Amino acid sequence: MDPLPIKICGITRREDALAAIRLGAGSIGFNLYPRSPRHVARDRVAELLADLPPVSKAAVCVHPSPEELKTILALDFDVVQIHAGNLPQLAGPLAEAGRPVILPFSVADPEDLDRARQTAEAWRAAGVNVCALLADAKVTGLYGGTGRTVAWQILKDQTWNWPLILAGGLKPENVAEAIRTVRPAAVDVAGGVERRPGIRDHRRREAWVAAARQALMDVHPALNRSADPQPKTASKPAPGGKAGSPSRP
């Protein structure tokens, strides 16, 4: 079965990375922010990433300095997700590397959508390869992984110049409704499939992926072409992905 436009984030263990890939996730994320309960020390990154099956690997970072960003770009990540980035400081290294970038934004009111679009346009104008926007709940002082749900109705019927990834409080019980309401290009989960931060609940993860798979195929009929199990073949990569990921993130 071809990978799905699903990103399972907050991976801290190799067995969870492999399980996410087996379930069909097109992308997996590793949190490099030291204050996150899902933080992965950089000296463990190589061990976690080594010889993984084809999947898009995302580095999640918060307000990195130019020096920190250069270190991250030297690692075996396909895409960088940057929260609260300082564009004047980071544009140069990102433009030089050409590495695809996911730009998260917090949603509490419609004005947040306009700000997200303006930010993405500014980063693109600076030469940054913006590959997707990621919508998450707004919680003061926190950068994702809060378990709070986005106000889906704010995002409904919106038009975007980039693929939209929906995150924020997605659980097995609500991910299908979220997808059918917002119709995002992809969905992202961390806490919704955990026993505790960084440790996966295998049953919830499987239930989440099954619900997301069906809803994504309902709103994006083209995905049905790869719904039947078949031998893996190289497919068009996700934004920033290498092999094996769909064209959405």
C-alpha positions in Angstrom: 0.0 0.0 0.0 1.4 3.4 -0.9 2.1 5.8 2.0 -0.7 8.1 3.1 -0.6 11.9 3.6 -0.2 11.2 7.3 2.5 12.6 9.6 3.1 10.8 13.0 5.2 13.2 15.1 7.0 13.1 18.4 8.8 9.9 17.6 11.3 9.0 20.4 11.9 5.3 19.7 13.0 3.4 16.7 10.3 0.7 17.1 7.7 3.5 16.9 9.2 4.9 13.7 9.1 1.5 12.1 5.5 0.8 13.2 4.4 4.2 11.8 5.9 3.3 8.5 4.4 -0.1 8.5 0.9 1.4 9.1 1.4 3.6 6.0 2.5 7.0 7.4 4.1 9.0 4.6 6.1 11.2 7.1 7.4 10.9 10.7 8.6 13.7 12.9 11.3 14.0 15.5 11.2 16.9 18.0 14.5 18.6 18.6 13.1 21.3 20.9 14.7 20.7 24.3 11.7 21.9 26.3 9.4 19.4 24.6 8.4 16.2 26.5 9.1 14.4 23.2 12.5 15.9 22.8 15.1 13.7 21.0 18.8 14.6 21.8 20.7 15.2 18.6 23.3 12.6 19.5 20.4 10.0 19.2 19.1 11.2 15.9 21.5 9.2 13.7 20.6 6.0 15.6 16.9 6.7 15.1 17.1 7.6 11.4 19.6 4.9 10.3 18.4 2.6 7.6 14.7 3.4 7.9 12.4 2.2 5.1 11.4 4.9 2.6 9.6 7.7 4.5 9.8 11.5 4.7 11.7 12.4 7.9 10.9 15.8 9.5 13.0 17.7 12.0 10.8 19.7 14.3 12.5 22.7 15.9 11.5 25.9 17.7 13.1 29.3 17.1 16.5 27.8 16.1 19.6 30.0 15.9 21.4 30.0 12.5 24.1 27.8 14.1 21.5 25.3 15.4 19.7 25.3 12.0 23.0 24.5 10.2 23.5 21.5 12.5 20.0 20.3 11.8 20.4 20.7 8.1 23.5 18.5 8.2 21.4 15.6 9.6 19.5 13.1 7.5 16.2 14.9 7.5 14.1 15.5 4.4 12.1 18.4 5.7 12.4 20.9 8.5 9.4 22.1 10.5 10.2 25.5 12.1 8.1 27.1 14.8 8.7 30.7 15.6 11.5 31.1 13.2 13.4 34.4 12.7 13.2 34.8 9.0 16.1 37.4 8.6 18.4 35.0 10.4 17.3 31.7 8.9 16.6 32.6 5.3 20.2 32.4 4.2 20.9 28.9 5.4 17.5 27.5 4.3 17.8 29.1 0.9 21.3 27.7 0.4 20.3 24.2 1.5 17.1 24.2 -0.5 15.6 22.0 2.2 11.8 22.0 2.2 10.2 23.8 5.2 6.9 23.2 6.9 5.6 26.4 8.5 3.3 25.9 11.5 0.8 28.5 12.6 -1.6 28.7 15.5 -5.4 29.1 14.9 -7.8 30.9 17.2 -9.6 33.4 14.8 -9.8 34.0 11.1 -7.1 36.7 11.2 -4.6 34.0 12.1 -5.2 32.5 8.6 -4.2 35.8 6.9 -1.1 36.1 9.1 -0.1 32.6 8.1 -0.5 33.3 4.4 1.5 36.5 4.8 4.3 34.7 6.7 4.5 32.0 4.1 4.7 34.5 1.3 7.5 36.4 3.1 9.5 33.2 3.6 9.0 32.2 -0.1 10.1 35.7 -1.2 13.3 35.3 0.8 14.1 32.1 -1.2 12.9 29.6 1.4 11.4 26.4 -0.1 8.1 26.5 1.8 6.4 23.1 1.1 3.4 23.2 3.4 1.6 25.0 6.2 0.6 23.3 9.4 -2.4 24.4 11.4 -2.4 23.8 15.1 -4.3 25.1 18.2 -3.2 28.4 19.7 -1.8 27.9 23.3 0.3 30.7 24.7 3.9 29.8 25.1 3.6 26.3 23.6 4.5 25.1 20.2 2.3 22.1 19.3 1.8 18.8 21.0 -0.7 20.3 23.4 -3.7 18.0 22.7 -5.9 21.1 22.1 -8.2 21.0 19.1 -8.2 23.6 16.4 -11.5 25.3 15.6 -12.1 23.4 12.4 -14.9 25.7 11.2 -12.4 28.5 10.9 -10.4 26.4 8.4 -13.4 25.1 6.5 -13.7 26.1 2.8 -10.4 28.0 2.8 -8.1 28.2 -0.2 -4.3 27.9 0.2 -1.3 28.3 -2.0 0.4 25.5 -0.2 -0.7 22.1 1.1 -2.4 22.4 4.5 -1.5 19.9 7.2 -4.1 19.7 10.0 -2.8 19.1 13.5 -4.1 19.8 17.0 -5.9 17.4 19.3 -6.6 14.8 16.6 -7.6 11.4 18.2 -9.1 8.2 16.8 -12.5 9.5 17.9 -12.4 12.8 16.0 -9.8 12.6 13.2 -12.3 11.5 10.5 -14.7 14.4 11.4 -11.8 16.8 11.3 -10.7 15.6 7.8 -14.2 15.8 6.4 -14.7 19.3 7.8 -11.4 20.9 6.9 -10.4 18.7 3.9 -6.7 19.2 4.6 -4.0 17.8 2.3 -2.6 15.8 5.2 -3.0 15.3 9.0 -0.5 15.2 11.8 -0.7 13.5 15.2 1.4 13.2 18.3 -0.4 13.1 21.7 -3.6 11.6 20.2 -1.9 8.2 19.9 0.2 8.1 23.0 0.1 6.4 26.4 2.3 9.2 27.7 4.5 11.8 25.9 6.8 10.0 23.5 5.4 6.5 24.1 2.9 5.2 21.7 -0.3 3.4 22.4 -0.3 0.8 19.6 -4.1 0.3 19.6 -4.9 4.0 19.4 -2.3 4.5 16.7 -3.8 1.8 14.6 -7.3 3.0 15.1 -6.2 6.6 14.3 -4.5 5.6 11.1 -7.5 3.5 10.0 -9.9 6.3 10.6 -7.7 8.9 8.9 -7.1 6.6 6.0 -10.8 6.2 5.2 -11.6 9.9 5.7 -8.7 11.0 3.5 -9.8 8.6 0.7 -13.3 10.0 1.0 -12.2 13.6 0.6 -9.4 12.9 -1.8 -10.7 10.2 -4.3 -7.3 10.0 -6.0 -5.9 8.2 -2.9 -8.3 5.3 -3.7 -6.0 4.3 -6.5 -3.5 3.1 -4.0 -6.0 1.7 -1.5 -5.4 -1.9 -2.4 -2.4 -3.6 -0.9 0.4 -4.0 -3.5 4.2 -4.3 -3.6 5.9 -1.0 -2.7 7.2 0.9 -5.6 8.9 4.3 -5.7 6.3 7.0 -5.7 6.3 10.7 -6.0 7.8 12.2 -2.8 5.9 14.4 -0.3 7.1 18.0 -0.1 10.6 17.5 1.2 10.3 13.8 1.1 12.6 11.3 -0.6 11.1 8.1 -1.9 7.8 6.4 -1.0 5.8 9.4 0.0 2.7 10.8 -1.8 2.8 14.2 -3.4 1.1 15.8 -0.4 3.0 16.1 2.9 
